[in-house]
Amino acid sequence: MKLRRFLPGTAAWRFGLLFVLLFASCSQAEPRIVRAVISLVYYQNQTGIQEAYSFFVLPEDDDGIKDLDTLYLYHDREELVWTLGSEDWISEDADGKAWIGSRGISMNDGPLPRGQFRTVLEDKSGSRGERTFAFDGAALNRPFPVFTITDGQFHIESSYPAHSLLWYDENGESAGSSPLNSLDGTIGDLAPPESRSAALWAEDIGHYTSALTQALPLY
């Protein structure tokens, strides 16, 4: 068998060039991570106050946000990885832009790592975007907030500068959130119709620190 070389000007070369151009025009755009943010979250459970990370990224994808499939958070030095599928992450709107992530990045044992992180965003075609960032935030010596609901009235005791109520439906699924301008009020004036319980989200944006109470029944 002889070796055949396809020279410019031949039909085969023109066909190959056309294939490359068509393939390039049909390729899908890679997702991009515009920004990644971690903050420290103290959350309340049956055993007391625990520590977690709130991790969100601002994504961009020319094929649309619905094309995104999996979000990874790596701490390479400690050989740790957290994986969020599109069914696992939550979406938060800020200034008209949708951020995706989780408030529940935690460890099975031991403290959460600090230092450099790497996040990878993958779309349904397998294309990936990546970004590195650092978090070295120290814990704040701030009392954990107190959240109560009595006879349809809520009351908050907190030294955090910002507060929201997180709503949950009868299945414990998220039913939205409501920023608060007051530490006292009537729960029914704020609650979405499908909500059955609420938790307090208290936040100090300047120090990347937040607190999440246990969810309480509304009535």
C-alpha positions in Angstrom: 0.0 0.0 0.0 1.3 3.4 -1.0 1.3 6.4 1.2 -1.0 9.1 -0.2 -0.6 12.7 0.7 -3.5 15.1 0.4 -2.2 18.3 -1.1 -3.9 21.8 -1.0 -6.3 22.1 -3.9 -7.4 18.5 -3.9 -11.1 17.6 -3.2 -10.1 15.6 -0.2 -8.2 18.6 1.4 -11.2 20.8 0.7 -13.5 18.3 2.3 -11.3 18.0 5.4 -11.2 21.8 5.8 -15.0 22.0 5.5 -15.3 19.3 8.2 -13.1 21.3 10.6 -15.1 24.5 10.0 -18.4 22.7 10.5 -17.1 21.0 13.7 -15.8 24.4 15.1 -19.1 26.1 14.3 -21.1 23.4 16.1 -18.8 23.1 19.2 -20.4 24.1 22.5 -19.2 27.0 24.6 -17.2 26.3 27.7 -18.7 27.4 31.0 -16.9 30.2 32.9 -16.7 31.1 36.6 -16.7 34.9 36.9 -16.3 34.9 40.6 -16.2 32.4 43.5 -16.9 33.2 47.2 -16.7 31.2 50.4 -18.0 32.4 53.8 -18.0 30.7 57.2 -21.3 29.5 58.5 -22.2 28.4 62.0 -25.3 26.2 62.0 -27.4 24.8 64.7 -28.3 21.1 65.0 -29.2 18.5 67.7 -25.6 18.3 68.9 -25.0 22.1 69.2 -23.3 24.7 67.0 -21.3 23.3 64.0 -19.1 24.9 61.3 -19.7 24.8 57.5 -18.9 26.8 54.4 -21.3 28.7 52.3 -19.9 28.4 48.8 -21.2 30.2 45.7 -20.0 30.9 42.2 -21.2 33.4 39.5 -21.4 31.3 36.3 -21.5 32.2 32.7 -22.4 29.9 29.8 -23.3 31.0 26.3 -25.5 27.9 26.0 -27.5 29.0 29.1 -27.5 28.3 32.8 -29.6 25.2 32.3 -26.7 23.6 30.4 -24.6 23.5 33.6 -24.3 20.1 35.2 -21.8 19.8 38.0 -19.9 22.1 40.3 -16.7 20.9 42.1 -14.9 22.5 45.0 -11.3 21.3 45.6 -8.8 21.8 48.3 -5.8 20.3 46.6 -3.4 20.5 49.6 -5.7 18.5 51.8 -6.9 16.3 48.9 -10.5 17.2 49.4 -13.3 17.6 46.9 -17.0 18.4 47.3 -19.3 17.7 44.4 -22.6 19.5 43.7 -24.9 18.3 40.9 -27.4 20.6 39.3 -30.1 19.0 41.5 -28.0 19.7 44.7 -27.1 23.3 44.4 -29.3 26.3 45.2 -29.6 29.5 43.1 -29.4 32.9 44.7 -30.1 36.2 42.9 -27.9 39.2 43.5 -28.2 42.4 41.5 -30.0 40.5 38.8 -27.4 37.8 38.5 -27.8 34.1 39.4 -25.2 32.6 41.7 -25.2 28.8 42.3 -23.8 26.9 45.3 -24.5 25.5 48.7 -24.6 26.6 52.3 -23.7 23.1 53.6 -20.1 22.5 52.7 -18.8 20.6 55.7 -16.4 17.9 57.0 -17.2 14.5 58.4 -14.6 15.2 61.1 -12.1 17.8 61.9 -12.0 21.5 61.1 -12.7 23.0 57.7 -9.5 23.8 55.8 -8.3 27.3 55.0 -6.1 28.6 52.2 -6.3 28.1 48.4 -9.3 26.4 46.8 -10.1 25.5 43.2 -13.5 25.3 41.7 -14.5 23.6 38.5 -17.8 24.0 36.6 -18.8 21.4 34.1 -21.7 21.5 31.6 -23.7 18.7 30.1 -21.3 18.2 27.2 -18.3 17.7 29.6 -16.7 21.1 28.9 -15.2 22.8 32.0 -14.3 26.1 33.4 -12.0 26.6 36.4 -11.0 29.3 38.9 -8.7 29.4 42.0 -9.3 31.6 45.0 -8.4 31.8 48.7 -10.2 31.9 52.0 -8.3 32.5 55.2 -11.1 33.9 57.3 -10.9 33.6 61.1 -13.8 32.7 63.3 -15.6 35.6 65.0 -16.3 35.6 68.7 -19.9 36.5 68.3 -22.9 35.0 70.2 -25.0 32.7 68.2 -28.4 34.4 67.4 -31.6 33.4 69.1 -34.7 32.9 66.9 -38.2 32.2 68.4 -41.8 32.0 67.1 -44.6 32.4 69.6 -48.3 32.8 68.8 -47.6 33.8 65.2 -44.9 36.4 66.2 -41.2 36.0 65.6 -38.4 37.5 67.7 -34.7 37.7 67.1 -31.8 38.4 69.4 -28.7 38.9 67.3 -25.5 41.1 67.0 -25.2 40.3 63.2 -25.8 43.3 60.9 -28.2 41.6 58.4 -30.9 39.0 58.7 -33.3 36.9 56.5 -35.9 34.3 57.1 -35.5 31.1 55.1 -38.8 29.3 54.3 -39.4 25.6 54.0 -42.4 23.7 52.7 -44.0 20.6 54.3 -41.3 18.4 52.8 -38.5 20.5 54.1 -37.7 21.9 50.7 -36.7 25.5 50.2 -39.7 27.9 49.7 -37.7 31.1 49.3 -36.3 33.7 51.6 -37.3 37.1 53.0 -34.8 39.9 54.0 -35.7 41.5 57.4 -35.8 45.1 58.4 -36.8 44.4 61.9 -36.0 41.8 64.6 -39.6 41.4 65.5 -42.8 40.9 63.5 -45.8 38.8 62.5 -44.6 35.7 60.7 -47.8 35.4 58.6 -47.1 38.8 57.0 -43.9 37.4 55.4 -44.4 33.7 54.9 -45.1 32.3 51.4 -48.3 30.3 51.3 -46.6 27.0 50.9 -44.1 27.5 53.8 -44.5 25.5 57.0 -41.3 26.3 58.9 -38.6 29.0 58.9 -35.0 29.4 60.0 -33.0 32.5 60.7 -30.1 33.4 58.4 -27.9 36.1 60.1 -24.9 37.5 58.1 -21.9 39.7 58.5 -20.8 40.2 54.9 -17.8 42.2 55.8 -16.3 39.3 57.7 -17.6 36.5 55.5 -19.4 35.0 58.5 -23.0 33.8 58.9 -25.2 31.9 61.2 -28.1 29.5 60.5 -30.6 28.5 63.2 -32.7 25.4 63.3 -36.0 25.6 61.4 -39.1 26.2 63.6 -42.7 25.5 62.8 -44.6 28.6 61.9 -47.7 28.0 64.0 
